[in-house]
Structures are given as C-alpha cells and as structure tokens.
Amino acid sequence: MELNPIYEEIYRKFWQQISHLGYKDYVEMEENLSGIDLLELHAQTEEALARTKDLYVDLLAWFAKKKIGASIQDPKHHDMAFL
C-alpha cells in the first residue's frame, strides 16, 4: 500500500475543512483558534536564534569534540541524534 495517496487525501480534506470553516488559510485558522500572532512569533524566534547562534555553535563544537572526537566541521546530519 502506497502512503502518498492516503496522505494526499487527508491533506485535501484538511484544507477543504479550513475553507469550509471560513478561514482563508491555515495560518489564519491557527491564529484565530490559538490567539497567537504567528508572524510575530516567527519574528521573535528568529531574533532569539540570532542572539544565541554563537552560544549554540560553541556548545555544539564542545559536544562534538567530547562525544565523537570530531571538530564542528566533521559532524553530519545523522550525528546530531547521537550528540
């Protein structure tokens, strides 16, 4: 059994229901139901990521060296679960 057609049908129905409920898109529905301004939340998270990037890189380098004996340039995507 192929899953993509099943997922496509689920998503098609999901988007139809959003429209049926009177929302123009998913973001509008989520903002209305949660009371959270998603664009503002995005801006705040981008700002937090920018402020903490150097700390993240430093800690990742330390962890990579300690756990797998590799430099920050060496870890691959699959190594992140181990770190």
PyMOL commands that set and color helices and strands:
alter all, ss='L'
color gray80, all
select helices_A, chain A and resi 3-20+26-34+38-68+77-79
alter helices_A, ss='H'
color red, helices_A
deselect
rebuild
show_as cartoon
